[in-house]
């Protein structure tokens, strides 16, 4: 009799627990399912927008509407990387280089390369008092190299050899770097084109695929590396350094002339 009472009490407790726990489990499962569905919807929407920008867009969608060339390029880089992070089929580096080159040249913008050099200027970041006339200290301008610690291809405007990088994020003097795409050449390491009434510091564009010798470098407040450079002939490529950026840009140049 006692065993029967214990059994009946155990059965009653089981029913009570089942009545309480099953709705809780179902509720938790439903919550996770809804979160997964919302996450999937958000992912699909972002991927659709990235596809529109990268493959189907009008030029203003791909380049952005900002006045600053660097701001438009940041817009482009964002959507290229969004696409690559969400799509099963990734964009290769050559395609990214071509896309980053879009809208590079505005009417009247000077284009410089090793066969057509701008005049040498002193390093405005180092000059104190009288400007230096030492040709070894003169260069063709400042360029934004990019965030060297980033794994995203479009975050770095130049191919920088690993041995050329210092631990603090700067680049060793006299090292050769190669532009992955056209990069603004500036009189100093400041981009203020977005400020109203300011004409900026742009001297023109260094063509994509061209090489530059680093004379000086620094990090700005956003931890982006800048380099004061002299445009030089690119060294001969090897099997370990095929220079695909240069070959890619040789086709792009005909489009931006």
Buried (B, 14 or more C-beta within 10 A) or exposed (E): EEEEEEEEEEEEEEEEEEEEEEEEEEEEEEEEEEEEEEEEEEEEEBBEBBBBBBEEBEEEBBBBEBEBBBBBBBBBBBBBBBBBEBEEEEBEBEBBBBBBBBBBBEEEBEBBBBEEEBEEBBBBBEEEEEEBEEEEBBBBBBBBBBBBEEEBBBBBBBBBEEEBBEEEBBBEBEBBBBBBBBBBBBBBBBBEBEEEEEEBBBBBBBBBBBBBBBBBBBBEEEEBBBBBBBBBEBEEEEEEEEBBBBEBBEEBBEEBE
